[in-house]
Amino acid sequence: MCGIAGYVGSREAVSIVLDQLKRLEYRGYDSAGVAWRSGNGIAILKKEGRLDRLFQEVTQTKPTAHIAIAHSRWATHGKPSDENAHPHTDATNRIAVIHNGIIENYIELYQEMLQEGEVPLKSETDTEIAAHLIGREYQKTGDFVEAVRSAVRKLRGAFAMVILCEDEPDKIVAVRNASPLVLGIGESENFLASDIPALLPYTRDVIVMDEGDLAVITSDRIHLEDAAGRPKLPKITHVDWDIEAAEKGGYEHFMLKEIHEQPDAIRACLAGRLMKDGTVKLGDTLDEKVWTGFDRILIVACGTAYHAGLLGEFLFEGILRVPVEVYYASEFRYNNPILRPTDLVLFISQSGETADTLAALRLVKEEGIPTLGIVNVVGSSIARECDSVLYTQAGPEICVASTKAYSAQVASLALVALYASHLRGGDREKTARLQTALAAMPEFLAEVLRRREEIEAVAHDIHQAPLMFFLGRGADAAVALEGALKMKEIAYIPTQESPAGEMKHGPLALVENGVVAIFGITNPVTRDKSLSNVKEVAARGGTTVGIILDSDPLSAEVLDRSIRIPHIDSPTIAAAVSALPLQLLAYHVARLRGCDIDKPRNLAKSVTVE
Ligand code: M6R
């Protein structure tokens, strides 16, 4: 997500924190800013766009300071702009805040503060609300650290926050709550950053803050306390990684890092949207009459996003019983699509810049049909041009092969389905099951990650296959397409993907010794039919691998190799979770075959040509 940097010591602080930000540039951002303690109080510069723009401004200002914090923003609340860039200040401009993550209850907090008096907002961000809250607490007690403590107790969400106070010019306060924050220890100087690469040129002795920790950092001391305010002894780790390894968080590739980020990506996607009572909030969204009035949904996307859309079809048709059509964006415009005013058209895109998807969106808009974007990159073209957008909140995805964006796209589609179901009175039982499964999706993904070694072992067994089949029924067939795309995209293995029942109508002719068939078998209703297809492949000498539920020992007996995922009561969420083992299989097979995993040949991350 966004980048955080901080420094306190005797050196020139602003140039150090900007250098730290530069080292986090690989993560992607859309604006950046810096705050430092000048002779006159807290000075702030912030700019939309590349870091160079901020650097130019800073160079003209020639700051001299011994304490500074800086931030590169990847927009979540509010478009990329100078105003929305961090740091944000309270009403008195004495408190400056930078923040990664999402504050879920910022609207409630804003409304509560309004009851006590005006809240002069300068941006559209949740972060600014936190700055005002800390400022208000500070006005009550005059105690900076206590003000942060009591404000943080009121915040809900996943965040890492770093704060300066004009009246305490030697102190940075930092809080970690689900978003990473690392402190760096120097000699008569200390550092902080959201990621280790930003610290490595300065120190290799770091303290990784734990969940709920609060740190008070001065040049010669780091005070650490837990969420209950109890002082803690900091655990210092010496980091030996080189810079490249550090950028990947210690993982060998961005793809592996992003696969592991999926539980957090889904948590961020659901935060503030899927409420504890099961209701769904989508924030600023389409008119209620669109939500209650549509009688068909079209989903338009490319590649992995298209595959997420296929799961959307199961979600919407299952719960709402409205027909859904899923289109490849590259085909949409040229196939003379029938569009009606009572359609709702969803556009799914990680980058928000895919040319085919954008062209299809423009065509639909010309017809005046309501459009909803499901997009990861805030402020991207598709996000801006759709009538309304639901951001997937997966964080920047760097590897060309999409992984965490896919899971977040499916989770977003599930949110949309639930939202529409509540408004339109969808199938109650299926709605309840989906709600429960979606809320638990981060934990299901985390459980699959705990079993990663079993998946790696299967990759060892199959990595030399000349051809792989990816098969399933229902939602598993939709995920089979995604599993196959991952395998061919990064491991360059030819694949054949289809509903399992289609095998006997032709593709079965390709099965012989050495060929591997990977089945998704995550729906008990179609399990037995799928096992018949497994036997068809085995009888012809193919090796069979299945992604199966923990609750299904029978499939494990029939398959040559099986990879288990937790039992999940919603077939669509179960299928979506089964994509994670397929991603890991593709990753390990590609690694064993010596492929360039993060930058596969012939492909680009953002496809801006039609
Ligand atoms: O940025 P988008 O989601 O619109 O991109 C669509 C496809 O180009 C993308 O999903 C592509 O298929 C991925 N590289 C697959 O891993």
Boltz pocket constraint, residues with backbone or C-beta under 6 A from the ligand:
constraints:
  - pocket:
      binder: B
      contacts: [[A, 302], [A, 303], [A, 304], [A, 305], [A, 348], [A, 349], [A, 350], [A, 351], [A, 352], [A, 353], [A, 354], [A, 357], [A, 400], [A, 401], [A, 402], [A, 403], [A, 485], [A, 489], [A, 604], [A, 605], [A, 606], [A, 607]]
      max_distance: 6.0
